[in-house]
Amino acid sequence: MKLALVLIASTAVLGVGILTPAQAQTKEVSFKKDVTPVLKKYCYNCHAGEKSSHGLKVDNYDNIMKGSKYSKVVKPEKSAESVIIRSVKNQPGGTKMPPGRRSVSESEIKIIADWIDQGAKNN
């Protein structure tokens, strides 16, 4: 018990607070290395190259950040408000993506959400 109090007191003195979930993330998510493979796996059939269903292309950073003819699909630092996350989670404010029975796994959704929450950088 004394050790716990000493640790709490020392963190307060040193200015080390409790980390928020965003601060606790240790791995920076890379658009190129982490996000692109997920997009390629699930989205390129309809949203890459000459194909741009609803005006949305996700085959490169500039295109995904441009969004669709209806709206932006990525809101940097706000994954819960981003249409792409709402769509892959089949939530209100999105259109179920990808269509059909195939679904994006929770771990792959987390990759995209973490990238968005980390600022949706072109990295």
N, C-alpha and C positions, 0 to 999 in steps of 0.2 A: 504494500500500500504506500509506504514512504517513497519507494522508487517511482511509482506512478505520479505522485505529487511532485517529486523533484523534476521528472520529465515534463510535466505540464508547466511548472513554474519556469523551467529553463527555456521552453519554447516561447513562452510569453515574453521573457526578458530578451531573448535573441531575436524576437520579431518573426519567429517561424510560426505561422498559423496553420490551421487545418486546410488542407488542399481541397479545392473544389474538384468535381469530376473532370472538368476540362484541364485543370492544372495537373491532375494526377496522371493524365495520359503521357506515356513515356515515348511512344513511337509517333513520329510525324508521318501522316499518311501522304503518300505521293500520288498525285493525279496520274502520272505516267506509269508508275510501277504497280500501284495498288488499285486505283479506280478504273483505269482503262481496261484491264482484263475482265472486270465484272461487266462493264458496259458492252464490251466485245461479245461476251458470252450470251447476254440477254437482250441487248438493244440494237445491235448493228443490223440485224435482219430488216428492220423497219426504219432505222434512224441513222444511216451512215451512207457515205458515198452519194450516189444519185438519189437514194431513197431519203425522203424527209417527211414522214408521216406527220401531218398537222404542222408542217414547217419546222419540225424539230430535228436537228442533227446532233448526235453526241459523239461523233468520230474524232473530235479534237476539242481542246480546251475552249477556244474562241466560240465554237459552235454551241457547246453546252451552256456557256455563260450567256450567249445571245438569247437562248430560249426558243420557244415556239412562236407561231403567229398569234397565239392567244396570251402568253405571259412568259415571264422568266420562270425557269424550273429550279434554279438554285438561288437561295438567299444566303450568302456567306454568313457564317457564324449562327445560322438559324435553321438547322436541319429539320426541326419539327414543323417549320413553316414552309419548307421547300416542297414544291409540287413533285419533284422526283421521288422524294422519300414517301410522301403521301400516296403516290401512285404504286410504288413497289410494296407498300404495306396495305394497299387497298383501303385507304382511309378517305373520309370526306375531303374534298378539295383536290382530289387526284382521280385519275382514271386507271383502273386496274392494269398494271403492267408487270411483266409482259402479258399479253392476252393469252387466253387458253389455260391449260392446266399447270404449266410450268411456272414455278415461283422462285423468286430470288431468296436465297437462304438468309437467315438472321445474321450470320457472320458476314455475309457479303453486304447486306443492308448496313450493318455497323461500319464497314469500311467506308461506304459512301457518306454516311451520316457523320462519322468522325472527320472525314476530309472537309465536309461543309462546315462543321463546327470549328475546325481549325482555321477557317478563313477561306476555304475553297481556292487554295493557291494553285498557280500554274507551275507545279514542281514535278 
